Amino acid sequence: MTAGSQERSIAYKLRLAQIMAYQAFEERVTGFGAAPRYLGLLCVIRANPGQHQTRLAETIAVQRSSLVTMLDRLEGEGLVERINCEADRRAKLVNLTAKGEDVVSRLLEEAERHEEMLCANMIEGERQSILDGLDRIIASLRGNLKA
């Protein structure tokens, strides 16, 4: 079965690939709660400890209210902690917990194996070309397209 004219749509193909890649990754890893679903967010937190929730939402391109729901779940599982910002009592800063660090490290090992599987049929240089193209799409969508 085909999607008709959508078969030539980058947006359609990106979404289909994302759904299939996520499902395959989820099948690969079990026993990690919500962490596999939010691995990208957890990696952003790991690489940028103590960031404001608002900045995290902007970085992963979700509404702040959606991020709060994600963080509630991750905090409930003991993977992240939110602390008050001394400069702005309304703001919360987000960090991984020790458990979160451990879970992210373990999931990244699985993610590397998963990435190898995703790229198994690619020819030399194709992976980098796809990454470069995706970076340009993301920049365009963020309104930062460089000439």
Backbone torsions as a table, in degrees:
resi	resn	phi	psi	omega
1	MET	NA	142.2	179.7
2	THR	-116.8	170.0	176.4
3	ALA	-100.7	17.5	178.5
4	GLY	62.9	-130.8	-177.0
5	SER	-62.3	-21.8	179.4
6	GLN	-69.9	-14.6	178.6
7	GLU	-59.9	-21.5	179.0
8	ARG	-104.5	12.0	-178.6
9	SER	-95.3	123.1	177.0
10	ILE	-61.4	-44.0	-178.8
11	ALA	-59.2	-45.0	178.9
12	TYR	-62.3	-47.3	-177.9
13	LYS	-65.6	-38.1	176.9
14	LEU	-60.9	-46.3	-178.5
15	ARG	-65.5	-43.7	178.6
16	LEU	-62.1	-44.8	178.7
17	ALA	-63.6	-39.6	179.9
18	GLN	-63.8	-44.8	180.0
19	ILE	-62.2	-48.0	-177.8
20	MET	-66.6	-40.4	179.3
21	ALA	-64.9	-42.6	179.1
22	TYR	-63.7	-44.8	-179.9
23	GLN	-61.2	-41.8	179.0
24	ALA	-64.9	-39.4	178.7
25	PHE	-67.3	-42.4	-179.7
26	GLU	-62.0	-37.0	176.9
27	GLU	-67.1	-30.8	-177.1
28	ARG	-74.0	-35.1	-175.5
29	VAL	-116.9	132.9	175.7
30	THR	-137.1	160.8	176.6
31	GLY	82.4	16.1	-179.1
32	PHE	-114.9	12.4	179.8
33	GLY	61.4	-134.3	-178.0
34	ALA	-82.5	-8.3	-173.2
35	ALA	-55.2	-44.3	179.6
36	PRO	-59.9	-39.3	-180.0
37	ARG	-63.8	-33.2	-175.1
38	TYR	-112.5	25.5	-177.5
39	LEU	-59.1	-40.3	178.3
40	GLY	-58.4	-47.6	177.8
41	LEU	-61.4	-44.8	179.8
42	LEU	-61.0	-37.0	178.5
43	CYS	-68.5	-37.7	176.6
44	VAL	-63.6	-43.5	178.6
45	ILE	-63.1	-43.0	-179.9
46	ARG	-61.6	-42.8	-177.5
47	ALA	-77.4	-18.5	-176.3
48	ASN	-135.6	64.5	-176.2
49	PRO	-62.0	146.5	175.6
50	GLY	76.1	23.8	178.7
51	GLN	-82.2	152.4	174.6
52	HIS	-67.9	146.8	176.9
53	GLN	-56.3	-39.4	-179.1
54	THR	-61.4	-43.4	179.7
55	ARG	-65.1	-39.8	177.6
56	LEU	-62.1	-43.3	179.2
57	ALA	-60.2	-43.8	178.4
58	GLU	-62.4	-41.8	-176.2
59	THR	-63.7	-41.1	-178.6
60	ILE	-98.0	9.2	173.1
61	ALA	59.6	49.0	173.5
62	VAL	-127.6	160.3	174.7
63	GLN	-66.5	147.9	-179.4
64	ARG	-57.7	-38.6	-179.6
65	SER	-64.2	-35.9	176.7
66	SER	-67.0	-40.1	178.8
67	LEU	-63.3	-40.5	179.4
68	VAL	-58.5	-42.4	178.1
69	THR	-62.4	-43.6	178.0
70	MET	-61.4	-47.1	-178.3
71	LEU	-65.7	-36.4	176.4
72	ASP	-56.8	-45.9	-178.9
73	ARG	-66.1	-46.5	-179.0
74	LEU	-66.0	-36.0	176.8
75	GLU	-68.0	-39.8	177.3
76	GLY	-61.4	-30.2	177.9
77	GLU	-88.7	2.7	176.5
78	GLY	77.5	20.6	-176.3
79	LEU	-95.4	-28.9	178.3
80	VAL	-131.4	161.6	173.7
81	GLU	-134.3	144.3	176.2
82	ARG	-112.2	131.4	179.3
83	ILE	-122.6	152.2	179.3
84	ASN	-68.4	142.7	176.1
85	CYS	-87.2	124.7	-178.5
86	GLU	-65.3	-32.4	-178.2
87	ALA	-76.2	-25.4	-178.5
88	ASP	-145.7	101.7	-173.4
89	ARG	-62.4	-19.5	178.4
90	ARG	-78.9	-21.6	-174.4
91	ALA	-88.4	150.3	175.6
92	LYS	-119.6	138.4	175.8
93	LEU	-103.9	145.0	-171.9
94	VAL	-118.7	134.4	176.5
95	ASN	-135.9	156.4	169.6
96	LEU	-77.7	148.2	170.6
97	THR	-85.9	174.5	175.4
98	ALA	-59.6	-41.0	177.0
99	LYS	-62.8	-41.5	177.9
100	GLY	-60.7	-43.0	177.2
101	GLU	-58.7	-45.2	-179.6
102	ASP	-63.5	-46.7	-178.8
103	VAL	-63.2	-44.4	179.6
104	VAL	-61.8	-43.9	178.9
105	SER	-59.1	-45.7	-179.8
106	ARG	-66.4	-41.0	179.4
107	LEU	-68.7	-34.5	178.6
108	LEU	-65.5	-32.8	174.6
109	GLU	-63.0	-44.0	177.3
110	GLU	-67.3	-38.5	-179.9
111	ALA	-63.0	-35.8	177.6
112	GLU	-64.5	-43.8	176.9
113	ARG	-64.1	-39.7	178.5
114	HIS	-63.1	-43.2	178.8
115	GLU	-61.2	-40.3	177.3
116	GLU	-61.1	-40.5	178.3
117	MET	-65.3	-42.9	179.9
118	LEU	-60.8	-34.8	-174.2
119	CYS	-98.2	5.8	-173.7
120	ALA	-58.8	-32.3	-177.4
121	ASN	-96.8	10.2	-178.7
122	MET	-88.1	149.8	175.5
123	ILE	-87.8	164.8	-177.4
124	GLU	-54.8	132.2	178.4
125	GLY	86.6	-15.5	-176.5
126	GLU	-67.7	-40.5	179.5
127	ARG	-58.9	-46.7	-179.7
128	GLN	-64.7	-37.8	178.0
129	SER	-63.2	-41.9	178.4
130	ILE	-64.3	-44.8	178.3
131	LEU	-60.4	-43.9	179.0
132	ASP	-61.8	-43.9	178.4
133	GLY	-62.9	-42.0	178.0
134	LEU	-64.3	-38.9	176.6
135	ASP	-60.3	-40.6	178.9
136	ARG	-67.8	-39.3	177.0
137	ILE	-62.3	-45.8	-179.9
138	ILE	-61.9	-44.3	178.6
139	ALA	-61.2	-41.3	178.9
140	SER	-62.5	-44.8	179.9
141	LEU	-67.2	-30.0	176.6
142	ARG	-80.8	-6.5	180.0
143	GLY	82.0	20.0	-178.0
144	ASN	-112.8	28.0	-177.2
145	LEU	-61.1	126.0	178.9
146	LYS	-99.9	138.8	-179.8
147	ALA	-71.4	NA	NA
